[in-house]
Amino acid sequence: AQTVTQSQPEMSVQEAETVTLSCTYDTSESDYYLFWYKQPPSRQMILVIRQEAYKQQNATENRFSVNFQKAAKSFSLKISDSQLGDAAMYFCAYANFGNEKLTFGTGTRLTIIP
Amino acid sequence: DTEVTQTPKHLVMGMTNKKSLKCEQHMGHRAMYWYKQKAKKPPELMFVYSYEKLSINESVPSRFSPECPNSSLLNLHLHALQPEDSALYLCASSHYRDRGPPGNIQYFGAGTRLSVL
């Protein structure tokens, strides 16, 4: 069974600074997807970024980028120019290719300091 | 439109009540999901419907009964719940695997906050 580990229960960053959230996972599969989801205090879970395991290039979405290290099974999220609206719980998640089931990490609560 | 709509937003029920949660999407997704989320915890998968058929049941107690009447609608019927069932119930939808990539991105609703007294 796949597992996802987020070792930082809480993180904080000054507004406009950069922060990196860590995620490691364990799998014996070669084809899979990794996701970062954001859940603000208003509760709705929103996809931040997605990485396909067969792609070596790291995914980016505006201020959000990932550092995907397949051999190390590491998938960290970097948030540049942090904004107050980035405050949320961030969940790292894994899915096998062709499988609907998402495995979530325990989450990292990110606080933005004005 | 990437919206998944859940109703009601809040629900309070007694242990003898019967109630239903509703979820709707119009993105053409053929996979729909129910999750349970306790405070400060990740969502826990309960059920998955693929093409309106139940494909995954994560050993959920029978007091939770899912239903998928059509490709846009997903219900969760609740009966004889326990106080420990109080949680945020999230619905999600995605394309099904035979659509290939984009890797089954799941779109979530805002949830129903359920309190069982």
gemmi code that builds the backbone of each chain (N, CA, C; Angstrom):
import gemmi

chains = {
    "A": [
        ("ALA", (0.843, -1.196, 0.000), (0.000, 0.000, 0.000), (0.877, 1.244, 0.000)),
        ("GLN", (0.351, 2.269, -0.660), (1.104, 3.508, -0.736), (0.914, 4.325, 0.539)),
        ("THR", (1.934, 5.040, 0.926), (1.846, 5.960, 2.061), (2.415, 7.312, 1.665)),
        ("VAL", (1.890, 8.356, 2.277), (2.341, 9.724, 2.042), (2.640, 10.363, 3.394)),
        ("THR", (3.804, 10.956, 3.518), (4.228, 11.528, 4.794), (4.535, 13.011, 4.648)),
        ("GLN", (3.909, 13.803, 5.496), (4.232, 15.228, 5.588), (4.753, 15.446, 7.008)),
        ("SER", (6.011, 15.757, 7.137), (6.664, 15.794, 8.442), (6.541, 17.137, 9.158)),
        ("GLN", (5.960, 18.127, 8.481), (5.834, 19.464, 9.074), (4.360, 19.750, 9.366)),
        ("PRO", (3.910, 19.571, 10.590), (2.491, 19.831, 10.873), (2.133, 21.307, 10.686)),
        ("GLU", (3.073, 22.194, 10.987), (2.817, 23.623, 10.874), (4.055, 24.327, 10.324)),
        ("MET", (3.793, 25.332, 9.508), (4.864, 26.180, 8.984), (4.349, 27.617, 8.988)),
        ("SER", (5.272, 28.556, 9.074), (4.890, 29.959, 8.941), (5.936, 30.670, 8.082)),
        ("VAL", (5.493, 31.720, 7.419), (6.385, 32.480, 6.525), (5.928, 33.923, 6.513)),
        ("GLN", (6.906, 34.811, 6.361), (6.572, 36.221, 6.225), (5.974, 36.471, 4.842)),
        ("GLU", (5.046, 37.368, 4.804), (4.457, 37.768, 3.527), (5.563, 38.192, 2.566)),
        ("ALA", (5.435, 37.755, 1.302), (6.376, 38.053, 0.206), (7.626, 37.159, 0.222)),
        ("GLU", (7.788, 36.353, 1.264), (8.927, 35.445, 1.305), (8.574, 34.115, 0.640)),
        ("THR", (9.561, 33.228, 0.602), (9.402, 31.906, -0.019), (9.383, 30.830, 1.053)),
        ("VAL", (8.541, 29.836, 0.865), (8.454, 28.733, 1.823), (8.376, 27.419, 1.051)),
        ("THR", (8.933, 26.377, 1.645), (8.906, 25.048, 1.026), (8.269, 24.048, 1.970)),
        ("LEU", (7.267, 23.349, 1.470), (6.579, 22.306, 2.232), (7.069, 20.947, 1.750)),
        ("SER", (7.343, 20.056, 2.685), (7.931, 18.763, 2.352), (6.892, 17.654, 2.264)),
        ("CYS", (7.176, 16.689, 1.408), (6.310, 15.517, 1.265), (7.179, 14.355, 0.775)),
        ("THR", (7.051, 13.225, 1.417), (7.680, 12.009, 0.909), (6.595, 10.944, 0.777)),
        ("TYR", (6.856, 9.984, -0.072), (5.854, 8.945, -0.308), (6.562, 7.615, -0.523)),
        ("ASP", (5.789, 6.566, -0.418), (6.335, 5.232, -0.606), (5.434, 4.475, -1.566)),
        ("THR", (6.009, 3.926, -2.606), (5.259, 3.154, -3.576), (6.200, 2.220, -4.316)),
        ("SER", (5.635, 1.136, -4.825), (6.403, 0.230, -5.670), (6.008, 0.386, -7.133)),
        ("GLU", (5.081, 1.314, -7.397), (4.612, 1.545, -8.752), (5.563, 2.481, -9.495)),
        ("SER", (5.491, 2.419, -10.832), (6.324, 3.315, -11.635), (5.504, 4.424, -12.281)),
        ("ASP", (4.219, 4.179, -12.484), (3.336, 5.187, -13.076), (2.359, 5.682, -12.021)),
        ("TYR", (2.447, 6.945, -11.708), (1.562, 7.498, -10.695), (1.536, 9.012, -10.823)),
        ("TYR", (0.664, 9.617, -10.030), (0.518, 11.063, -10.010), (0.670, 11.557, -8.570)),
        ("LEU", (1.195, 12.748, -8.460), (1.319, 13.408, -7.170), (0.627, 14.761, -7.241)),
        ("PHE", (0.016, 15.144, -6.148), (-0.765, 16.372, -6.106), (-0.458, 17.146, -4.825)),
        ("TRP", (-0.612, 18.449, -4.922), (-0.737, 19.296, -3.738), (-2.111, 19.942, -3.783)),
        ("TYR", (-2.857, 19.724, -2.697), (-4.162, 20.350, -2.543), (-4.083, 21.352, -1.401)),
        ("LYS", (-4.856, 22.412, -1.533), (-4.919, 23.478, -0.531), (-6.339, 23.530, 0.019)),
        ("GLN", (-6.459, 23.608, 1.339), (-7.771, 23.720, 1.970), (-7.759, 24.922, 2.900)),
        ("PRO", (-8.256, 26.069, 2.414), (-8.313, 27.274, 3.253), (-9.315, 27.094, 4.379)),
        ("PRO", (-9.311, 28.009, 5.324), (-10.269, 27.912, 6.433), (-11.728, 27.815, 5.985)),
        ("SER", (-12.065, 28.270, 4.824), (-13.438, 28.170, 4.309), (-13.769, 26.763, 3.844)),
        ("ARG", (-12.812, 25.858, 3.892), (-12.972, 24.416, 3.759), (-12.836, 23.825, 2.360)),
        ("GLN", (-13.129, 24.545, 1.280), (-13.113, 23.894, -0.018), (-11.695, 23.535, -0.434)),
        ("MET", (-11.497, 22.277, -0.761), (-10.210, 21.753, -1.196), (-9.980, 22.151, -2.654)),
        ("ILE", (-8.813, 22.719, -2.917), (-8.514, 23.201, -4.259), (-7.189, 22.601, -4.705)),
        ("LEU", (-7.137, 22.130, -5.956), (-5.875, 21.613, -6.492), (-4.905, 22.773, -6.707)),
        ("VAL", (-3.691, 22.626, -6.205), (-2.650, 23.626, -6.402), (-1.779, 23.253, -7.592)),
        ("ILE", (-1.339, 22.003, -7.613), (-0.404, 21.593, -8.654), (-0.395, 20.073, -8.747)),
        ("ARG", (-0.059, 19.565, -9.932), (-0.049, 18.116, -10.179), (1.225, 17.755, -10.915)),
        ("GLN", (1.766, 16.589, -10.576), (2.983, 16.098, -11.218), (2.753, 14.678, -11.704)),
        ("GLU", (3.098, 14.418, -12.963), (3.038, 13.052, -13.484), (4.412, 12.413, -13.304)),
        ("ALA", (4.446, 11.225, -12.755), (5.726, 10.603, -12.380), (6.638, 10.350, -13.569)),
        ("TYR", (6.044, 10.156, -14.763), (6.878, 9.837, -15.918), (7.533, 11.085, -16.510)),
        ("LYS", (7.128, 12.255, -16.017), (7.731, 13.497, -16.499), (8.860, 13.919, -15.558)),
        ("GLN", (10.020, 14.141, -16.119), (11.155, 14.551, -15.286), (11.081, 16.033, -14.932)),
        ("GLN", (10.441, 16.799, -15.804), (10.369, 18.237, -15.570), (9.438, 18.535, -14.401)),
        ("ASN", (9.886, 19.414, -13.518), (9.079, 19.795, -12.373), (7.909, 20.684, -12.812)),
        ("ALA", (6.727, 20.406, -12.246), (5.554, 21.211, -12.575), (5.632, 22.587, -11.915)),
        ("THR", (5.080, 23.574, -12.595), (4.979, 24.925, -12.037), (3.605, 25.490, -12.371)),
        ("GLU", (3.091, 26.299, -11.461), (1.836, 27.016, -11.655), (1.992, 28.379, -10.999)),
        ("ASN", (2.374, 29.343, -11.806), (2.551, 30.720, -11.316), (3.554, 30.730, -10.152)),
        ("ARG", (3.116, 31.083, -8.934), (4.047, 31.190, -7.795), (4.333, 29.832, -7.149)),
        ("PHE", (3.693, 28.795, -7.610), (3.830, 27.475, -7.009), (4.674, 26.579, -7.915)),
        ("SER", (5.641, 25.904, -7.331), (6.441, 24.962, -8.101), (6.774, 23.783, -7.193)),
        ("VAL", (7.123, 22.665, -7.830), (7.469, 21.483, -7.060), (8.902, 21.084, -7.357)),
        ("ASN", (9.490, 20.373, -6.401), (10.775, 19.713, -6.601), (10.489, 18.215, -6.485)),
        ("PHE", (10.417, 17.552, -7.636), (10.061, 16.144, -7.697), (11.341, 15.328, -7.854)),
        ("GLN", (11.630, 14.529, -6.858), (12.800, 13.654, -6.866), (12.297, 12.210, -6.826)),
        ("LYS", (12.157, 11.589, -8.011), (11.513, 10.275, -8.081), (12.303, 9.204, -7.344)),
        ("ALA", (13.598, 9.204, -7.509), (14.412, 8.169, -6.859), (14.330, 8.286, -5.337)),
        ("ALA", (14.282, 9.495, -4.853), (14.202, 9.738, -3.408), (12.772, 9.696, -2.899)),
        ("LYS", (11.813, 9.614, -3.825), (10.385, 9.620, -3.486), (10.045, 10.841, -2.635)),
        ("SER", (10.429, 11.973, -3.186), (10.219, 13.246, -2.512), (9.488, 14.192, -3.446)),
        ("PHE", (8.577, 14.988, -2.877), (7.728, 15.866, -3.698), (7.428, 17.116, -2.881)),
        ("SER", (8.311, 18.088, -2.909), (8.125, 19.286, -2.094), (7.475, 20.406, -2.899)),
        ("LEU", (6.777, 21.275, -2.203), (6.069, 22.404, -2.812), (6.734, 23.697, -2.386)),
        ("LYS", (7.099, 24.515, -3.348), (7.679, 25.821, -3.065), (6.667, 26.894, -3.427)),
        ("ILE", (6.425, 27.774, -2.471), (5.534, 28.908, -2.693), (6.386, 30.174, -2.650)),
        ("SER", (6.433, 30.868, -3.759), (7.212, 32.104, -3.860), (6.307, 33.308, -3.633)),
        ("ASP", (6.912, 34.396, -3.120), (6.155, 35.635, -2.926), (4.850, 35.338, -2.170)),
        ("SER", (4.977, 34.755, -1.001), (3.807, 34.321, -0.241), (2.822, 35.464, -0.005)),
        ("GLN", (1.545, 35.130, -0.133), (0.469, 36.110, 0.051), (-0.459, 35.647, 1.164)),
        ("LEU", (-1.190, 36.610, 1.735), (-2.084, 36.278, 2.847), (-3.081, 35.196, 2.455)),
        ("GLY", (-3.490, 35.208, 1.202), (-4.453, 34.219, 0.721), (-3.882, 32.813, 0.601)),
        ("ASP", (-2.580, 32.673, 0.796), (-1.976, 31.335, 0.760), (-2.140, 30.591, 2.080)),
        ("ALA", (-2.607, 31.283, 3.104), (-2.806, 30.635, 4.406), (-3.851, 29.535, 4.276)),
        ("ALA", (-3.469, 28.329, 4.648), (-4.356, 27.171, 4.454), (-3.680, 25.927, 5.001)),
        ("MET", (-4.436, 24.835, 4.990), (-3.862, 23.502, 5.198), (-3.492, 22.974, 3.818)),
        ("TYR", (-2.276, 22.475, 3.693), (-1.808, 21.921, 2.420), (-1.641, 20.404, 2.565)),
        ("PHE", (-2.292, 19.684, 1.658), (-2.212, 18.231, 1.664), (-1.461, 17.758, 0.424)),
        ("CYS", (-0.496, 16.889, 0.645), (0.159, 16.180, -0.430), (-0.642, 14.895, -0.679)),
        ("ALA", (-0.793, 14.500, -1.941), (-1.599, 13.315, -2.233), (-0.992, 12.522, -3.382)),
        ("TYR", (-1.305, 11.231, -3.394), (-0.745, 10.290, -4.372), (-1.890, 9.508, -5.000)),
        ("ALA", (-1.758, 9.202, -6.292), (-2.707, 8.306, -6.954), (-1.965, 7.458, -7.970)),
        ("ASN", (-2.234, 6.155, -7.983), (-1.687, 5.294, -9.023), (-2.320, 5.644, -10.349)),
        ("PHE", (-1.593, 5.473, -11.425), (-2.152, 5.689, -12.750), (-3.292, 4.718, -12.971)),
        ("GLY", (-4.442, 5.215, -13.409), (-5.583, 4.352, -13.667), (-6.351, 3.943, -12.427)),
        ("ASN", (-6.153, 4.668, -11.337), (-6.840, 4.344, -10.090), (-7.438, 5.615, -9.521)),
        ("GLU", (-8.681, 5.501, -9.049), (-9.359, 6.700, -8.563), (-8.957, 7.078, -7.141)),
        ("LYS", (-8.345, 6.174, -6.416), (-8.134, 6.405, -4.991), (-6.957, 7.344, -4.740)),
        ("LEU", (-7.228, 8.421, -4.003), (-6.194, 9.358, -3.570), (-5.737, 8.980, -2.168)),
        ("THR", (-4.437, 8.921, -1.964), (-3.887, 8.750, -0.624), (-3.317, 10.085, -0.179)),
        ("PHE", (-3.835, 10.605, 0.924), (-3.425, 11.917, 1.417), (-2.378, 11.801, 2.511)),
        ("GLY", (-1.510, 12.804, 2.591), (-0.665, 12.984, 3.763), (-1.468, 13.638, 4.875)),
        ("THR", (-0.832, 13.836, 6.017), (-1.532, 14.367, 7.184), (-1.699, 15.884, 7.152)),
        ("GLY", (-1.051, 16.539, 6.214), (-1.267, 17.969, 6.043), (-0.243, 18.833, 6.749)),
        ("THR", (-0.033, 20.028, 6.193), (0.810, 21.066, 6.802), (-0.003, 22.347, 6.856)),
        ("ARG", (-0.149, 22.886, 8.041), (-0.885, 24.156, 8.176), (0.083, 25.308, 7.977)),
        ("LEU", (-0.175, 26.119, 6.962), (0.696, 27.239, 6.624), (0.077, 28.542, 7.100)),
        ("THR", (0.843, 29.287, 7.856), (0.439, 30.609, 8.340), (1.285, 31.661, 7.644)),
        ("ILE", (0.647, 32.726, 7.181), (1.360, 33.827, 6.550), (1.389, 34.999, 7.538)),
        ("ILE", (2.577, 35.470, 7.835), (2.756, 36.566, 8.796), (2.834, 37.895, 8.039)),
        ("PRO", (1.917, 38.827, 8.324), (1.923, 40.105, 7.572), (3.181, 40.925, 7.851)),
    ],
    "B": [
        ("ASP", (-16.828, 25.537, -16.121), (-17.386, 25.433, -14.780), (-16.737, 24.244, -14.078)),
        ("THR", (-15.990, 24.510, -13.000), (-15.335, 23.442, -12.250), (-15.959, 23.332, -10.872)),
        ("GLU", (-17.264, 23.446, -10.794), (-17.924, 23.512, -9.509), (-18.609, 22.209, -9.142)),
        ("VAL", (-18.389, 21.829, -7.887), (-19.114, 20.731, -7.267), (-19.942, 21.357, -6.147)),
        ("THR", (-21.244, 21.172, -6.224), (-22.156, 21.826, -5.285), (-22.697, 20.825, -4.281)),
        ("GLN", (-22.545, 21.145, -2.998), (-23.041, 20.271, -1.948), (-24.099, 20.994, -1.129)),
        ("THR", (-25.164, 20.262, -0.822), (-26.202, 20.795, 0.056), (-26.622, 19.712, 1.053)),
        ("PRO", (-27.011, 20.102, 2.265), (-26.906, 21.455, 2.824), (-25.480, 21.766, 3.247)),
        ("LYS", (-25.198, 22.993, 3.626), (-23.871, 23.356, 4.123), (-23.676, 22.883, 5.556)),
        ("HIS", (-24.756, 22.923, 6.323), (-24.719, 22.495, 7.720), (-25.913, 21.587, 7.977)),
        ("LEU", (-25.731, 20.600, 8.844), (-26.815, 19.690, 9.184), (-26.626, 19.223, 10.617)),
        ("VAL", (-27.708, 19.354, 11.404), (-27.720, 18.831, 12.758), (-28.807, 17.769, 12.807)),
        ("MET", (-28.480, 16.595, 13.311), (-29.463, 15.530, 13.357), (-29.317, 14.709, 14.625)),
        ("GLY", (-30.428, 14.141, 15.053), (-30.409, 13.238, 16.182), (-30.066, 11.833, 15.726)),
        ("MET", (-29.786, 10.988, 16.679), (-29.333, 9.632, 16.350), (-30.429, 8.779, 15.732)),
        ("THR", (-31.688, 9.206, 15.858), (-32.771, 8.416, 15.267), (-33.257, 8.989, 13.937)),
        ("ASN", (-32.684, 10.108, 13.548), (-33.147, 10.769, 12.314), (-32.649, 10.065, 11.060)),
        ("LYS", (-33.354, 10.373, 9.955), (-32.871, 10.015, 8.622), (-32.717, 11.310, 7.832)),
        ("LYS", (-31.558, 11.481, 7.252), (-31.297, 12.667, 6.442), (-30.471, 12.260, 5.229)),
        ("SER", (-30.375, 13.189, 4.279), (-29.569, 12.926, 3.082), (-28.702, 14.122, 2.749)),
        ("LEU", (-27.506, 13.830, 2.282), (-26.604, 14.838, 1.730), (-26.644, 14.724, 0.205)),
        ("LYS", (-26.536, 15.887, -0.441), (-26.630, 15.908, -1.892), (-25.388, 16.553, -2.489)),
        ("CYS", (-24.979, 16.025, -3.642), (-23.809, 16.535, -4.356), (-24.142, 16.567, -5.843)),
        ("GLU", (-23.763, 17.643, -6.517), (-24.076, 17.788, -7.935), (-22.878, 18.385, -8.678)),
        ("GLN", (-22.635, 17.857, -9.874), (-21.597, 18.428, -10.739), (-22.068, 18.350, -12.187)),
        ("HIS", (-21.616, 19.318, -12.995), (-22.002, 19.364, -14.407), (-20.770, 19.505, -15.282)),
        ("MET", (-19.707, 18.789, -14.884), (-18.463, 18.835, -15.636), (-18.293, 17.616, -16.535)),
        ("GLY", (-19.315, 16.751, -16.579), (-19.207, 15.545, -17.393), (-18.349, 14.473, -16.762)),
        ("HIS", (-18.051, 14.618, -15.474), (-17.236, 13.626, -14.776), (-18.041, 12.358, -14.535)),
        ("ARG", (-17.388, 11.203, -14.708), (-18.098, 9.935, -14.523), (-17.615, 9.194, -13.277)),
        ("ALA", (-16.788, 9.828, -12.461), (-16.401, 9.285, -11.163), (-16.771, 10.309, -10.097)),
        ("MET", (-17.437, 9.835, -9.035), (-17.816, 10.709, -7.931), (-17.489, 10.027, -6.611)),
        ("TYR", (-17.160, 10.845, -5.618), (-16.577, 10.355, -4.376), (-17.257, 10.978, -3.157)),
        ("TRP", (-17.331, 10.187, -2.086), (-17.656, 10.719, -0.767), (-16.454, 10.523, 0.153)),
        ("TYR", (-16.116, 11.614, 0.877), (-15.064, 11.589, 1.877), (-15.638, 12.064, 3.205)),
        ("LYS", (-15.023, 11.583, 4.274), (-15.296, 12.085, 5.621), (-14.024, 12.751, 6.129)),
        ("GLN", (-14.177, 13.950, 6.704), (-12.995, 14.646, 7.207), (-13.239, 15.147, 8.629)),
        ("LYS", (-12.430, 14.664, 9.548), (-12.430, 15.153, 10.911), (-11.508, 16.374, 10.997)),
        ("ALA", (-11.706, 17.165, 12.049), (-10.946, 18.408, 12.199), (-9.438, 18.140, 12.211)),
        ("LYS", (-8.718, 18.922, 11.441), (-7.257, 18.879, 11.370), (-6.719, 17.544, 10.857)),
        ("LYS", (-7.549, 16.808, 10.143), (-7.136, 15.526, 9.574), (-7.350, 15.548, 8.068)),
        ("PRO", (-6.681, 14.655, 7.331), (-6.945, 14.579, 5.893), (-8.285, 13.904, 5.625)),
        ("PRO", (-8.815, 14.100, 4.436), (-10.063, 13.401, 4.083), (-9.843, 11.891, 4.039)),
        ("GLU", (-10.874, 11.168, 4.473), (-10.853, 9.705, 4.404), (-11.891, 9.268, 3.369)),
        ("LEU", (-11.448, 8.474, 2.403), (-12.354, 8.018, 1.361), (-13.402, 7.082, 1.945)),
        ("MET", (-14.666, 7.307, 1.525), (-15.749, 6.411, 1.942), (-16.218, 5.557, 0.761)),
        ("PHE", (-16.631, 6.235, -0.313), (-17.208, 5.547, -1.472), (-16.720, 6.198, -2.761)),
        ("VAL", (-16.658, 5.354, -3.821), (-16.409, 5.848, -5.174), (-17.455, 5.255, -6.097)),
        ("TYR", (-18.048, 6.105, -6.922), (-18.942, 5.661, -7.991), (-18.262, 5.925, -9.327)),
        ("SER", (-18.277, 4.909, -10.198), (-17.745, 5.055, -11.550), (-18.861, 4.689, -12.512)),
        ("TYR", (-19.197, 5.599, -13.390), (-20.320, 5.380, -14.316), (-21.572, 4.913, -13.558)),
        ("GLU", (-21.863, 5.610, -12.491), (-23.071, 5.419, -11.681), (-23.125, 4.068, -10.974)),
        ("LYS", (-22.010, 3.355, -10.944), (-21.962, 2.091, -10.214), (-20.951, 2.207, -9.073)),
        ("LEU", (-21.299, 1.632, -7.927), (-20.403, 1.673, -6.781), (-19.165, 0.825, -7.081)),
        ("SER", (-17.996, 1.454, -7.076), (-16.772, 0.727, -7.406), (-15.856, 0.544, -6.202)),
        ("ILE", (-15.952, 1.428, -5.230), (-15.140, 1.313, -4.016), (-16.012, 1.632, -2.811)),
        ("ASN", (-15.980, 0.736, -1.826), (-16.617, 0.964, -0.533), (-15.544, 0.664, 0.495)),
        ("GLU", (-15.103, 1.685, 1.199), (-14.000, 1.515, 2.139), (-14.493, 1.016, 3.495)),
        ("SER", (-15.256, -0.086, 3.460), (-15.751, -0.714, 4.699), (-16.496, 0.278, 5.590)),
        ("VAL", (-17.370, 1.048, 4.963), (-18.129, 2.064, 5.687), (-19.347, 1.398, 6.343)),
        ("PRO", (-19.693, 1.784, 7.590), (-20.873, 1.187, 8.242), (-22.142, 1.394, 7.423)),
        ("SER", (-23.074, 0.466, 7.563), (-24.286, 0.481, 6.733), (-25.219, 1.638, 7.083)),
        ("ARG", (-24.972, 2.355, 8.147), (-25.797, 3.530, 8.449), (-25.524, 4.664, 7.448)),
        ("PHE", (-24.483, 4.508, 6.632), (-24.226, 5.410, 5.511), (-24.574, 4.656, 4.235)),
        ("SER", (-25.479, 5.223, 3.446), (-25.929, 4.543, 2.235), (-25.796, 5.485, 1.043)),
        ("PRO", (-24.855, 5.221, 0.131), (-24.693, 6.115, -1.019), (-25.655, 5.750, -2.139)),
        ("GLU", (-25.880, 6.731, -2.989), (-26.751, 6.524, -4.146), (-26.295, 7.445, -5.261)),
        ("CYS", (-26.275, 6.944, -6.484), (-25.901, 7.765, -7.632), (-27.012, 7.663, -8.664)),
        ("PRO", (-28.032, 8.517, -8.601), (-29.201, 8.396, -9.474), (-28.899, 8.660, -10.955)),
        ("ASN", (-27.921, 9.545, -11.208), (-27.524, 9.818, -12.589), (-26.088, 10.325, -12.599)),
        ("SER", (-25.584, 10.646, -13.756), (-24.155, 10.965, -13.874), (-23.779, 12.288, -13.228)),
        ("SER", (-24.772, 13.114, -12.854), (-24.464, 14.422, -12.278), (-24.721, 14.501, -10.783)),
        ("LEU", (-25.353, 13.510, -10.238), (-25.875, 13.616, -8.876), (-25.385, 12.453, -8.008)),
        ("LEU", (-25.023, 12.793, -6.791), (-24.587, 11.794, -5.819), (-25.229, 12.135, -4.478)),
        ("ASN", (-25.832, 11.129, -3.854), (-26.466, 11.323, -2.550), (-25.780, 10.449, -1.504)),
        ("LEU", (-25.877, 10.891, -0.262), (-25.446, 10.060, 0.859), (-26.572, 10.070, 1.881)),
        ("HIS", (-27.208, 8.903, 2.040), (-28.329, 8.780, 2.965), (-27.798, 8.363, 4.330)),
        ("LEU", (-28.306, 9.044, 5.348), (-27.809, 8.862, 6.707), (-28.930, 8.354, 7.600)),
        ("HIS", (-28.645, 7.351, 8.405), (-29.678, 6.786, 9.281), (-29.022, 6.214, 10.521)),
        ("ALA", (-29.589, 6.572, 11.677), (-29.116, 6.033, 12.955), (-27.636, 6.297, 13.170)),
        ("LEU", (-27.229, 7.532, 12.926), (-25.823, 7.874, 13.089), (-25.442, 7.988, 14.559)),
        ("GLN", (-24.147, 7.942, 14.794), (-23.579, 8.060, 16.124), (-22.879, 9.424, 16.264)),
        ("PRO", (-22.727, 9.903, 17.492), (-22.027, 11.195, 17.662), (-20.643, 11.220, 17.017)),
        ("GLU", (-19.955, 10.094, 16.974), (-18.621, 10.063, 16.371), (-18.651, 10.222, 14.854)),
        ("ASP", (-19.851, 10.190, 14.275), (-19.986, 10.432, 12.833), (-19.997, 11.925, 12.507)),
        ("SER", (-20.015, 12.751, 13.526), (-19.955, 14.202, 13.302), (-18.640, 14.538, 12.607)),
        ("ALA", (-18.737, 15.248, 11.487), (-17.549, 15.532, 10.671), (-17.961, 16.412, 9.503)),
        ("LEU", (-16.967, 16.777, 8.699), (-17.214, 17.446, 7.427), (-17.265, 16.360, 6.355)),
        ("TYR", (-18.339, 16.329, 5.575), (-18.478, 15.341, 4.514), (-18.268, 16.044, 3.176)),
        ("LEU", (-17.254, 15.562, 2.474), (-16.863, 16.168, 1.214), (-17.244, 15.267, 0.047)),
        ("CYS", (-17.720, 15.904, -0.995), (-17.977, 15.223, -2.258), (-16.921, 15.694, -3.259)),
        ("ALA", (-16.537, 14.819, -4.158), (-15.590, 15.179, -5.219), (-15.985, 14.464, -6.499)),
        ("SER", (-15.491, 14.978, -7.616), (-15.726, 14.314, -8.895), (-14.473, 14.403, -9.749)),
        ("SER", (-14.379, 13.481, -10.712), (-13.237, 13.496, -11.624), (-13.602, 12.748, -12.905)),
        ("HIS", (-12.765, 12.920, -13.921), (-12.897, 12.061, -15.087), (-12.532, 10.647, -14.664)),
        ("TYR", (-13.107, 9.656, -15.337), (-12.793, 8.277, -15.014), (-11.553, 7.829, -15.776)),
        ("ARG", (-10.957, 6.743, -15.348), (-9.652, 6.310, -15.839), (-9.594, 6.120, -17.344)),
        ("ASP", (-10.684, 5.788, -17.980), (-10.586, 5.519, -19.408), (-10.452, 6.795, -20.223)),
        ("ARG", (-10.469, 7.930, -19.532), (-10.160, 9.177, -20.218), (-8.659, 9.445, -20.194)),
        ("GLY", (-7.905, 8.535, -19.541), (-6.454, 8.696, -19.494), (-6.058, 9.913, -18.703)),
        ("PRO", (-4.908, 10.490, -19.017), (-4.524, 11.743, -18.353), (-5.639, 12.774, -18.558)),
        ("PRO", (-5.954, 13.652, -17.656), (-4.999, 14.314, -16.772), (-4.923, 13.753, -15.362)),
        ("GLY", (-4.853, 12.478, -15.232), (-4.501, 11.908, -13.943), (-5.568, 12.066, -12.889)),
        ("ASN", (-6.834, 11.981, -13.344), (-7.923, 11.907, -12.371), (-7.896, 13.029, -11.346)),
        ("ILE", (-7.730, 14.245, -11.801), (-7.791, 15.376, -10.875), (-9.173, 15.405, -10.263)),
        ("GLN", (-9.220, 15.426, -8.951), (-10.495, 15.466, -8.251), (-10.843, 16.902, -7.887)),
        ("TYR", (-12.094, 17.264, -8.156), (-12.629, 18.579, -7.816), (-13.580, 18.393, -6.636)),
        ("PHE", (-13.348, 19.189, -5.613), (-14.082, 19.023, -4.359), (-15.165, 20.082, -4.177)),
        ("GLY", (-16.249, 19.665, -3.518), (-17.230, 20.617, -3.045), (-16.794, 21.232, -1.726)),
        ("ALA", (-17.588, 22.183, -1.254), (-17.262, 22.893, -0.003), (-17.609, 22.072, 1.229)),
        ("GLY", (-18.394, 21.007, 1.051), (-18.674, 20.117, 2.158), (-19.966, 20.408, 2.900)),
        ("THR", (-20.406, 19.395, 3.643), (-21.527, 19.527, 4.586), (-20.978, 19.272, 5.980)),
        ("ARG", (-21.149, 20.256, 6.854), (-20.723, 20.098, 8.249), (-21.848, 19.421, 9.010)),
        ("LEU", (-21.617, 18.165, 9.413), (-22.644, 17.360, 10.067), (-22.378, 17.258, 11.560)),
        ("SER", (-23.410, 17.514, 12.343), (-23.342, 17.327, 13.792), (-24.431, 16.337, 14.199)),
        ("VAL", (-24.022, 15.292, 14.907), (-24.962, 14.270, 15.374), (-25.091, 14.399, 16.885)),
        ("LEU", (-26.317, 14.634, 17.340), (-26.529, 14.863, 18.771), (-27.041, 13.608, 19.461)),
    ],
}
model = gemmi.Model(1)
for chain_id, residues in chains.items():
    chain = gemmi.Chain(chain_id)
    for i, (resn, *xyz) in enumerate(residues, 1):
        res = gemmi.Residue()
        res.name, res.seqid = resn, gemmi.SeqId(i, " ")
        for name, pos in zip(("N", "CA", "C"), xyz):
            atom = gemmi.Atom()
            atom.name, atom.element = name, gemmi.Element(name[0])
            atom.pos, atom.b_iso = gemmi.Position(*pos), 0.0
            res.add_atom(atom)
        chain.add_residue(res)
    model.add_chain(chain)
structure = gemmi.Structure()
structure.add_model(model)
structure.setup_entities()
